[in-house]
Amino acid sequence: LTDWTLDSRSYNPMIRRGLKISSPSSSPVLLKSINTLLLLSSVTRHTTASLSTSAFVSSRKSNTSFLFSETLSNHSRRNSCNSRAGKSFFSPIHTSLFTTLSPPPTTTGITMSSSSSDTNSYKRVKLDPAFSSSKVIGTHSGTFQADEAMGVWMLRQTSDYRNAKVVRSRDLEVLDKLDIVIDVGGVYDHSKLRYDHHQRDYNEKFTPKLKKPNDERCTKLSASGLVYRHYGKDVIRAYYPSLSETDLELAYQKIYDSLLEALDAIDTGVEMVPEGVEPLYSDTTGLARRVSRFNPRWNEVNDDGETPNMDERFELASAACGDDFLSVMTNIIESDLPARAHVERAVVNRHTTDASGEIICLSSGGLPWRSHLYDLEKQLGVDPLVKFVLYTDQAGMWRVQAVTVEGRGFENRLSLPEEWRGVRDADLTGIAGIPGCKFCHAAGFIGGNETYEGALEMARVALTRK
């Protein structure tokens, strides 16, 4: 077999991590086998790649390297459930075979927001603050709401309208001269770059929810919803240019569900609770309420006795919307999406964790797993549903957590036994008959044990109490 050098950056712009496998003089046969397997695996997964001979092949006699696009998670396996099942990836290979390669250069005009040397599609880039579009965005004057403030911010993140000037007016002659207009004008026409939602026959809604594809959205699109429909993916791409199409679509849907849908519903008058049900408390911490407070009060004047400048206040409100958008987007793309692979692995291997298939073990504690679990159970046809999740906390304690009923915040599919709840340490160990018990929450949704085996046994015993 010939030793190969494959630079995956020549065909895979979304490389997540480069690993170089160097051949120790004592194991050339082993290295050739590894490189061949990796080559076949990588080329199989990227059948549409166009590989040039110069970038693809290089023969070497003493020191062969192979660069491939693959993420190897949890090398140390300190908290990995897979290591307990003897599933460590490349465990027979001595770690001296692996050295991290430098990432490819970043795109001109953008820099990585992380100091990590890994090329990672889940890391946000910084936009060039010096670049400003010559185009002009229009919206209405007077009191502003979150929908146009958010819509303006989103447009300003795209290449066509980056940091563009905003004109606030209700004069149609003024608005007609502007490049793009939102939330005013009485017209929704994407071809004309006009995005109002106040028309009598208007009934535009976002795509159906991923979890309930047959259910229509509860709300029509406001100005921010219309902008997001047509430009949302461009905004996401601006900050995450290497995101895969699959992850882009997931992020696009999740950001709307997590942030934009509420703005649409509030602006178009959709009640959060059904008619006849009185809310138990009032929440004024949401983005829409915070934006409304940027509007000058009816009796507010500055130190000179003048009414505050509305356009300046609008800019503050729009910036606040941007802060929330970036926070939600970053959490979804940099935390939520990377966690999915870990949860999927745990679900697929659930019968290895326990024969019942109702207990899963996560390879890393603290990752967001709940929404992924619900989705994967449907996607993979999991039956019976998972009841408990095992993972380690930051202190190294093994946790056993009950899975809540989907759509409910506090109702568990199955809780830990009644007699354990609110009991700790030696008392709990004595009652449960399981060594190493640390605690069980009074609500029965979570418990802890010193060891993986102890946490697993706690879950197993709980399963017998159905």
C-alpha positions in Angstrom: 0.0 0.0 0.0 1.1 3.5 -0.7 1.4 6.1 2.1 -1.0 9.0 1.4 -1.3 12.6 2.4 -4.8 14.0 2.1 -5.4 17.6 3.0 -9.1 17.6 3.8 -9.2 21.4 3.6 -8.9 21.0 -0.2 -12.4 19.5 -0.3 -14.1 20.1 3.0 -14.4 23.8 3.9 -16.3 22.8 7.1 -13.4 20.9 8.7 -13.9 20.8 12.4 -10.5 19.6 13.6 -7.3 18.5 11.9 -5.3 15.6 13.3 -2.0 14.5 12.0 -0.9 10.9 12.4 2.8 10.5 12.3 4.6 7.2 11.8 6.9 6.1 14.6 9.8 4.1 13.1 8.6 1.0 15.1 5.1 0.8 13.6 5.0 1.6 9.9 2.6 -1.3 9.1 0.2 -0.1 11.7 0.3 3.4 10.4 -0.3 2.3 6.8 -3.4 0.4 8.0 -4.7 3.3 9.9 -4.2 5.8 7.1 -5.8 3.5 4.5 -8.9 3.0 6.7 -9.2 6.7 7.4 -8.8 7.5 3.7 -11.5 5.1 2.7 -13.8 6.3 5.4 -13.3 10.0 4.6 -13.6 9.6 0.9 -16.7 7.5 1.3 -18.4 10.2 3.5 -17.4 12.9 0.9 -18.3 11.3 -2.4 -19.0 14.6 -4.0 -15.6 16.0 -3.2 -13.4 17.1 -6.1 -9.8 16.1 -5.3 -6.9 17.2 -7.3 -3.9 14.9 -7.7 -1.5 17.5 -6.3 -3.6 18.0 -3.2 -4.5 14.4 -2.8 -1.4 12.2 -3.1 2.0 12.3 -1.6 4.3 9.3 -1.1 6.7 9.2 1.8 8.9 6.5 3.0 9.7 7.3 6.6 7.1 9.7 7.9 3.5 9.6 6.6 0.8 12.0 7.6 -3.0 12.0 7.0 -5.2 15.0 7.6 -8.9 14.1 8.0 -12.0 16.0 9.0 -13.4 14.3 12.0 -14.1 15.3 15.5 -12.7 12.9 18.2 -14.6 13.6 21.3 -13.5 13.0 24.9 -10.0 11.7 24.2 -9.3 11.3 27.9 -12.6 9.5 28.5 -12.5 10.6 32.1 -16.3 10.9 32.3 -17.2 8.9 29.3 -19.8 6.1 29.6 -18.4 4.6 26.4 -15.0 3.9 28.0 -16.8 1.8 30.6 -18.3 -0.3 27.9 -14.9 -0.6 26.2 -15.7 1.6 23.2 -12.9 4.1 23.3 -12.1 5.4 19.8 -8.6 4.4 18.7 -7.9 3.1 22.2 -5.2 0.6 20.9 -3.2 3.4 19.3 -0.5 5.1 21.3 -1.3 8.8 21.8 2.1 9.8 20.3 0.5 9.2 16.9 -1.7 12.2 17.3 -0.6 15.9 17.0 -2.9 18.8 16.3 -2.3 20.6 13.1 -2.7 24.4 12.7 -6.0 25.6 11.3 -6.4 27.1 7.9 -6.3 30.9 7.6 -9.5 32.7 8.5 -11.6 34.4 5.9 -10.5 37.9 5.0 -12.1 40.6 7.1 -13.3 38.3 9.9 -11.6 36.9 13.0 -12.4 34.1 15.3 -14.1 35.1 18.6 -12.3 32.2 20.4 -8.6 31.9 21.0 -8.7 28.2 20.3 -6.4 27.0 17.6 -9.0 24.4 16.4 -11.0 25.3 13.2 -14.5 24.9 14.4 -17.7 25.6 12.5 -19.4 26.2 15.9 -17.3 29.3 16.7 -18.7 32.7 16.0 -16.6 35.1 13.9 -16.5 38.9 14.3 -17.9 41.1 11.7 -15.9 44.1 10.4 -17.2 47.1 12.3 -15.6 49.5 9.8 -17.7 48.3 6.8 -20.9 50.3 6.1 -23.3 49.7 3.3 -24.4 52.7 1.3 -28.0 51.5 1.2 -30.7 52.9 3.5 -33.2 51.1 5.6 -36.6 52.6 6.3 -39.1 52.1 9.1 -41.8 54.1 10.8 -41.3 57.1 13.1 -42.8 57.6 16.5 -43.1 55.0 19.2 -41.2 51.9 18.4 -41.6 48.2 19.2 -39.3 45.2 19.3 -40.3 43.9 15.9 -38.9 46.7 13.8 -36.0 47.3 16.2 -35.0 43.6 15.8 -35.7 43.7 12.1 -33.4 46.6 11.6 -30.6 45.0 13.6 -30.9 41.7 11.6 -30.7 43.6 8.3 -27.6 45.4 9.5 -25.8 42.1 9.9 -26.2 41.1 6.3 -23.6 42.1 3.7 -26.1 44.2 1.7 -27.2 46.3 4.6 -24.2 46.1 7.0 -24.3 49.1 9.4 -26.7 50.8 7.0 -28.3 54.2 7.8 -31.9 54.1 9.1 -34.6 56.6 8.2 -37.7 56.6 10.4 -40.7 58.2 8.7 -44.4 57.6 7.9 -44.2 59.7 4.8 -44.7 57.4 1.8 -42.8 59.8 -0.6 -39.8 59.5 1.7 -40.1 55.7 2.2 -40.5 55.1 -1.6 -37.0 56.4 -2.2 -35.4 54.0 0.3 -33.7 50.7 -0.5 -35.7 48.5 1.9 -38.6 49.3 4.2 -40.0 47.3 7.2 -43.1 47.6 9.4 -44.7 50.5 7.5 -46.1 51.2 4.0 -48.9 48.7 3.8 -47.1 46.3 1.5 -45.5 42.9 1.8 -43.6 42.2 -1.4 -40.2 40.5 -1.2 -39.4 41.4 -4.8 -39.8 45.1 -3.9 -38.1 44.8 -0.6 -41.1 45.9 1.3 -42.0 44.1 4.5 -45.1 45.4 6.3 -47.6 43.2 8.1 -50.5 45.6 8.9 -52.6 44.8 5.8 -56.2 43.6 6.3 -55.7 40.4 4.3 -52.2 39.6 5.6 -51.8 36.0 7.0 -48.1 35.2 6.7 -46.8 32.6 9.2 -43.4 30.9 9.8 -42.7 27.3 8.8 -44.4 24.6 11.0 -42.6 23.5 14.1 -40.1 20.7 13.8 -41.6 18.8 16.7 -45.2 19.2 15.4 -45.0 19.5 11.6 -48.8 19.2 11.2 -49.5 22.1 13.6 -49.8 25.7 12.3 -48.0 28.5 14.1 -50.1 30.4 16.6 -49.0 33.8 15.3 -48.6 35.8 12.1 -45.2 37.2 11.2 -44.5 40.7 12.4 -41.8 42.9 10.8 -39.0 41.0 12.6 -40.6 37.7 11.5 -40.7 38.8 7.9 -37.1 39.9 7.9 -36.0 36.7 9.6 -38.0 34.6 7.0 -36.0 36.2 4.2 -32.7 37.2 5.8 -32.4 35.0 8.9 -30.1 32.5 7.3 -27.9 35.2 6.0 -27.5 36.6 9.5 -26.5 33.2 10.9 -24.1 32.7 8.0 -22.5 36.0 8.6 -21.4 34.9 12.0 -21.0 31.2 11.3 -19.8 30.9 7.7 -18.7 27.3 8.0 -21.9 25.9 9.5 -23.2 22.9 7.6 -26.5 23.1 5.8 -28.1 20.7 8.3 -26.9 22.7 11.3 -27.9 26.0 9.6 -31.4 24.8 9.1 -31.6 23.5 12.7 -30.3 26.8 14.0 -32.7 28.8 11.8 -35.7 26.9 13.3 -34.5 27.0 16.9 -33.7 30.7 16.9 -37.2 31.4 15.7 -38.7 29.1 18.3 -36.6 30.5 21.1 -36.8 34.2 20.3 -38.5 35.5 17.2 -41.9 33.7 17.6 -42.5 35.5 20.9 -41.8 38.9 19.3 -44.3 38.0 16.5 -46.9 36.9 18.9 -46.7 39.9 21.2 -46.7 42.3 18.3 -49.7 40.7 16.6 -51.7 40.3 19.8 -51.6 36.6 20.5 -52.2 35.8 24.2 -49.7 33.5 25.9 -52.4 31.7 28.0 -55.8 30.5 26.8 -58.9 32.6 27.3 -60.4 32.3 30.7 -57.1 31.3 32.4 -55.5 34.1 34.5 -51.7 34.1 34.6 -50.3 33.4 38.1 -47.7 36.2 37.8 -46.7 39.0 35.5 -43.4 38.9 33.6 -41.9 42.3 32.5 -38.4 41.0 31.8 -39.0 39.9 28.2 -37.3 41.6 25.3 -40.5 43.3 24.0 -41.1 44.9 27.4 -37.5 46.0 27.7 -37.6 47.6 24.2 -40.8 49.5 25.1 -39.0 51.0 28.0 -36.5 52.7 25.7 -39.3 54.9 24.4 -39.3 58.2 26.3 -41.9 58.4 29.0 -44.8 60.8 28.4 -43.3 63.3 30.8 -39.6 62.7 30.3 -37.2 65.5 29.6 -33.5 65.7 29.6 -31.3 68.1 31.6 -32.0 70.8 29.1 -35.7 70.4 29.4 -36.0 68.8 26.0 -37.8 65.6 25.0 -35.2 62.8 24.4 -34.3 62.1 20.8 -36.5 59.2 19.5 -34.0 58.1 16.8 -31.2 57.8 19.4 -33.5 55.8 21.7 -34.4 53.6 18.7 -30.7 52.8 18.1 -30.4 51.8 21.7 -33.4 49.5 21.5 -32.1 47.9 18.3 -28.8 47.3 19.9 -30.5 45.6 22.8 -32.4 43.4 20.4 -29.1 42.5 18.8 -27.6 41.5 22.1 -30.4 39.1 22.8 -30.2 37.7 19.2 -26.5 37.1 19.5 -26.9 35.5 23.0 -29.6 33.1 21.8 -27.9 32.3 18.5 -24.5 31.7 20.2 -26.0 29.4 22.8 -27.9 27.4 20.2 -25.0 27.0 17.8 -22.0 26.7 20.1 -23.7 24.7 22.9 -26.9 23.1 21.7 -26.0 21.9 18.3 -22.7 20.3 19.3 -24.4 18.4 22.1 -26.8 16.6 19.7 -24.1 14.1 18.7 -23.4 13.2 22.3 -27.1 12.6 23.0 -27.6 10.6 19.9 -24.7 8.4 20.8 -26.1 7.8 24.2 -29.6 7.0 22.9 -28.2 4.6 20.3 -26.2 2.8 23.0 -28.9 2.8 25.6 -29.2 -0.9 25.7 -25.5 -1.1 26.4 -26.0 1.1 29.4 -29.0 -1.0 30.7 -31.0 -3.8 29.1 -34.2 -1.9 29.7 -33.2 0.8 27.2 -34.8 3.3 29.6 -31.5 4.7 30.9 -28.9 6.7 29.0 -25.5 7.8 30.0 -24.0 11.1 28.6 -20.3 11.3 27.9 -20.1 14.8 29.2 -22.0 16.5 32.1 -23.6 19.9 31.7 -24.5 19.6 28.0 -28.1 20.5 27.0 -29.8 17.2 26.3 -33.5 17.4 26.9 -34.8 18.8 23.5 -32.4 16.5 21.6 -33.6 13.5 23.5 -37.3 14.2 22.7 -36.4 14.7 19.0 -34.3 11.6 18.7 -36.8 9.4 20.4 -39.3 10.3 17.7 -36.7 10.1 14.9 -35.4 6.7 16.1 -38.7 5.3 17.2 -37.5 4.7 20.8 -39.9 2.6 22.8 -40.1 2.5 25.7 -39.1 6.1 26.3 -36.0 7.0 28.3 -36.7 7.6 31.9 -33.3 8.5 33.4 -30.1 10.2 32.3 -26.7 9.6 33.9 -23.9 12.1 33.8 -21.2 13.7 36.0 -21.4 17.2 37.5 -18.5 19.6 37.7 -17.3 18.2 41.0 -17.2 14.6 39.5 -20.3 13.3 41.3 -22.5 11.0 39.2 -26.0 12.3 38.8 -29.2 10.4 37.9 -31.8 12.7 36.5 -35.4 12.0 35.7 -36.6 12.9 32.2 -39.6 15.2 32.2 -42.7 14.7 30.2 -42.3 16.6 26.9 -43.8 20.1 27.1 -44.0 20.0 30.9 -41.4 21.7 33.1 -41.8 19.7 36.3 -43.7 16.5 35.6 -41.4 13.5 35.3 -41.9 10.4 33.2 -40.8 8.5 36.3 -39.4 10.0 39.6 -36.9 8.6 42.0 -38.6 6.5 44.9 -40.6 8.4 47.4 -38.7 7.1 50.4 -35.4 8.5 49.1 -36.6 12.1 48.6 -34.9 14.7 50.8 -32.5 12.1 52.3 -28.7 12.4 52.1 -25.4 10.5 52.4 -25.3 7.5 54.9 -29.1 7.7 55.6 -29.9 7.5 51.9 -27.4 4.7 51.4 -29.1 2.8 54.2 -32.6 3.3 52.9 -31.7 2.6 49.2 -29.3 -0.3 50.0 -27.0 1.2 47.3 -23.4 2.1 48.3 -22.2 5.7 47.7 -25.5 7.5 47.7 -25.1 11.3 48.1 -28.5 12.8 47.9 -32.0 12.7 46.4 -33.9 15.9 45.8 -37.1 16.4 47.7 -39.0 16.6 44.4 -37.5 13.3 43.3 -36.2 14.5 39.9 -32.5 14.1 40.6 -30.1 12.2 42.8 -26.4 11.7 43.2 -23.9 8.9 43.8 -20.1 8.7 44.2 -19.8 6.2 41.4 -21.2 5.4 37.9 -22.2 2.0 39.1 -24.1 3.5 42.1 -25.9 6.0 40.0 -26.9 3.3 37.5 -28.2 1.1 40.3 -30.3 4.0 41.6 -31.9 4.4 38.2 -32.5 0.6 37.9 -34.2 0.5 41.3 -36.4 3.4 40.3 -37.5 1.6 37.2 -38.9 -1.2 39.4 -41.2 1.3 41.0 -43.3 2.1 37.9 
